[in-house]
């Protein structure tokens, strides 16, 4: 078991995997944070409608989930985490 990079508590993999369930193709192995330090917002991705992971330093949730951003990066375009035009 690894410590959380944010609070140094031991990462409970079962709890974190449950929190990450809405994020496509991501598991606890993709994070070094515990469930208490992870914020997941359901239905926030502007591309697929899935959940997004909100970094602790962010003031607003990203517009793209990690999987959709990875798809865009694979296509040769880095959109960042927020789109230019979003209907809020």
Backbone bond lengths (Angstrom), bond angles and torsions (degrees), N, CA, C in turn:
res aa  C-N    CA-C-N  psi(-1)  N-CA   C-N-CA  omega(-1)  CA-C   N-CA-C  phi
1 X - - - 1.457 - - 1.519 109.11 -
2 X 1.328 114.33 139.59 1.450 120.40 -178.38 1.530 110.41 -103.39
3 X 1.327 117.49 153.37 1.463 119.49 175.01 1.527 110.26 -82.28
4 X 1.311 116.13 150.70 1.460 122.38 175.53 1.525 109.17 -65.97
5 X 1.316 117.29 134.19 1.466 121.05 179.47 1.520 112.24 -68.54
6 X 1.320 116.32 -20.02 1.454 119.56 -178.40 1.529 112.06 -89.95
7 X 1.336 117.66 -55.05 1.466 120.37 -173.38 1.525 113.62 -111.07
8 X 1.328 117.59 -5.03 1.458 124.63 177.77 1.524 114.97 71.01
9 X 1.351 118.53 6.60 1.463 118.94 175.30 1.526 108.63 -75.60
10 X 1.327 116.11 159.77 1.463 120.89 179.90 1.524 108.59 -69.95
11 X 1.324 117.49 133.96 1.462 122.20 -178.33 1.523 109.80 -75.77
12 X 1.318 116.00 120.99 1.464 121.97 174.61 1.526 106.61 -87.11
13 X 1.331 116.57 102.22 1.458 121.08 -172.50 1.521 112.66 -63.63
14 X 1.320 118.16 -36.05 1.464 120.81 -179.96 1.530 110.33 -63.35
15 X 1.324 116.79 -48.78 1.463 121.32 -179.13 1.515 111.14 -63.38
16 X 1.328 117.25 -42.67 1.465 120.51 -178.99 1.520 111.05 -67.06
17 X 1.321 118.44 -42.14 1.464 120.32 178.09 1.532 110.90 -60.00
18 X 1.324 117.44 -36.94 1.460 120.62 177.17 1.533 110.72 -64.51
19 X 1.340 117.79 -41.30 1.468 121.84 179.50 1.520 111.46 -67.23
20 X 1.335 117.18 -32.65 1.460 122.01 -176.68 1.524 112.48 -87.69
21 X 1.322 117.40 1.95 1.456 121.74 -173.94 1.525 112.98 -54.87
22 X 1.334 118.54 -33.58 1.458 121.15 -179.10 1.515 114.59 -76.56
23 X 1.323 118.00 -12.79 1.459 121.25 -179.12 1.524 109.29 -88.78
24 X 1.298 117.04 121.23 1.459 121.38 -177.39 1.519 111.41 -60.09
25 X 1.310 115.88 131.47 1.456 124.47 169.58 1.539 115.05 61.75
26 X 1.314 118.84 12.54 1.455 120.13 178.63 1.522 109.71 -107.54
27 X 1.327 115.88 143.93 1.454 121.58 177.01 1.521 108.46 -130.22
28 X 1.306 115.94 -178.71 1.461 121.26 179.17 1.531 111.23 -59.43
29 X 1.323 117.84 -26.72 1.462 120.86 -179.92 1.530 112.93 -65.73
30 X 1.340 117.94 -17.75 1.459 121.71 -179.92 1.528 112.85 -87.81
31 X 1.322 117.61 -2.69 1.458 121.27 -176.27 1.521 110.51 -127.86
32 X 1.318 115.82 151.55 1.463 121.66 172.87 1.525 109.12 -118.66
33 X 1.321 115.76 33.75 1.451 121.66 -179.36 1.519 109.11 -124.93
34 X 1.324 116.93 150.99 1.457 120.50 176.83 1.532 109.17 -82.65
35 X 1.318 116.88 169.71 1.469 121.47 -177.50 1.522 111.73 -62.69
36 X 1.330 117.70 -30.83 1.469 120.38 179.40 1.522 112.33 -69.26
37 X 1.343 117.52 -22.62 1.459 121.32 -177.46 1.527 112.65 -102.69
38 X 1.329 117.04 3.92 1.462 121.56 179.83 1.521 108.84 -105.31
39 X 1.317 116.44 130.69 1.459 121.37 173.90 1.516 108.04 -113.51
40 X 1.321 117.21 123.68 1.456 122.71 178.85 1.517 107.71 -121.45
41 X 1.339 116.15 127.38 1.462 121.75 179.65 1.523 107.93 -110.18
42 X 1.328 116.88 116.48 1.466 122.18 -179.45 1.529 111.24 -69.21
43 X 1.331 115.86 149.87 1.471 123.74 171.70 1.526 113.98 57.23
44 X 1.326 119.08 32.81 1.463 121.01 -175.34 1.521 114.37 -105.48
45 X 1.330 119.06 -13.65 1.460 120.84 -177.97 1.528 109.68 -73.32
46 X 1.346 116.76 127.90 1.459 120.77 -177.93 1.521 112.20 -75.09
47 X 1.327 118.24 -14.80 1.455 121.12 -179.24 1.526 112.05 -92.38
48 X 1.339 117.54 -52.80 1.468 120.27 -174.74 1.525 113.40 -109.64
49 X 1.333 117.63 -10.24 1.457 120.33 -178.41 1.510 113.62 78.43
50 X 1.335 117.15 8.62 1.455 121.36 -179.90 1.518 112.42 -83.79
51 X 1.309 114.73 -171.99 1.459 121.57 -178.43 1.519 110.82 -80.26
52 X 1.316 115.87 156.04 1.459 121.89 174.80 1.521 109.36 -122.49
53 X 1.317 115.65 149.49 1.463 122.82 174.71 1.516 107.34 -94.89
54 X 1.316 117.64 127.72 1.453 122.20 -177.89 1.525 109.33 -102.26
55 X 1.329 117.72 113.20 1.469 119.83 176.52 1.527 110.31 -60.30
56 X 1.313 116.23 148.95 1.461 121.00 -176.86 1.526 112.40 -58.86
57 X 1.326 117.43 -33.07 1.465 121.19 -177.24 1.526 112.80 -80.24
58 X 1.341 118.90 -9.80 1.455 121.74 -176.67 1.522 111.30 -78.09
59 X 1.328 116.01 141.43 1.459 120.13 176.53 1.520 111.14 -92.88
60 X 1.358 117.23 -22.79 1.456 122.55 177.39 1.523 108.41 -130.04
61 X 1.324 117.72 150.69 1.479 119.31 177.21 1.524 110.90 -64.87
62 X 1.333 117.65 148.45 1.462 120.36 174.78 1.527 110.40 -66.08
63 X 1.321 116.68 158.96 1.457 121.15 177.54 1.522 111.71 -88.04
64 X 1.336 117.36 -20.76 1.467 121.50 -178.55 1.519 110.79 -114.21
65 X 1.332 116.69 137.62 1.456 119.73 171.64 1.535 107.97 -74.06
66 X 1.315 118.78 161.32 1.475 120.36 -178.78 1.526 113.42 -57.53
67 X 1.334 117.93 -35.89 1.466 120.22 -178.68 1.526 111.50 -68.71
68 X 1.327 117.98 -43.68 1.471 120.52 179.30 1.524 110.68 -68.21
69 X 1.329 117.34 -37.31 1.465 119.22 176.97 1.520 109.82 -64.51
70 X 1.332 117.14 -39.80 1.467 120.43 177.64 1.526 110.59 -63.19
71 X 1.342 117.43 -38.20 1.468 120.94 176.86 1.523 110.65 -61.98
72 X 1.332 116.94 -42.96 1.462 120.98 179.67 1.531 111.05 -67.56
73 X 1.342 116.49 -38.85 1.468 120.26 177.27 1.527 110.65 -63.85
74 X 1.327 117.33 -38.53 1.462 121.48 179.12 1.520 110.77 -65.03
75 X 1.324 117.04 -27.23 1.459 121.84 177.70 1.512 113.05 -82.36
76 X 1.328 116.81 1.92 1.463 120.81 176.44 1.513 114.78 91.38
77 X 1.337 117.88 10.35 1.464 121.26 -179.56 1.519 109.47 -125.36
78 X 1.333 117.59 125.55 1.458 121.13 176.56 1.522 108.60 -101.17
79 X 1.325 117.45 103.81 1.466 120.14 -177.79 1.524 113.24 -82.36
80 X 1.328 117.37 -5.52 1.455 119.42 -169.16 1.513 107.71 75.41
81 X 1.303 116.86 -164.53 1.466 119.61 -178.98 1.520 112.38 -95.18
82 X 1.337 116.85 -11.95 1.463 120.09 -177.77 1.518 109.57 -124.16
83 X 1.333 116.48 137.65 1.457 120.78 178.54 1.520 109.97 -79.82
84 X 1.319 116.47 161.52 1.459 120.75 179.61 1.521 112.13 -70.72
85 X 1.338 115.97 -39.88 1.459 120.91 -177.51 1.529 108.73 -127.00
86 X 1.317 115.64 120.48 1.463 121.20 179.44 1.511 108.05 -136.74
87 X 1.307 116.00 135.96 1.454 119.71 176.21 1.522 108.71 -87.74
88 X 1.318 117.01 104.37 1.470 121.40 -179.25 1.497 111.39 -92.49
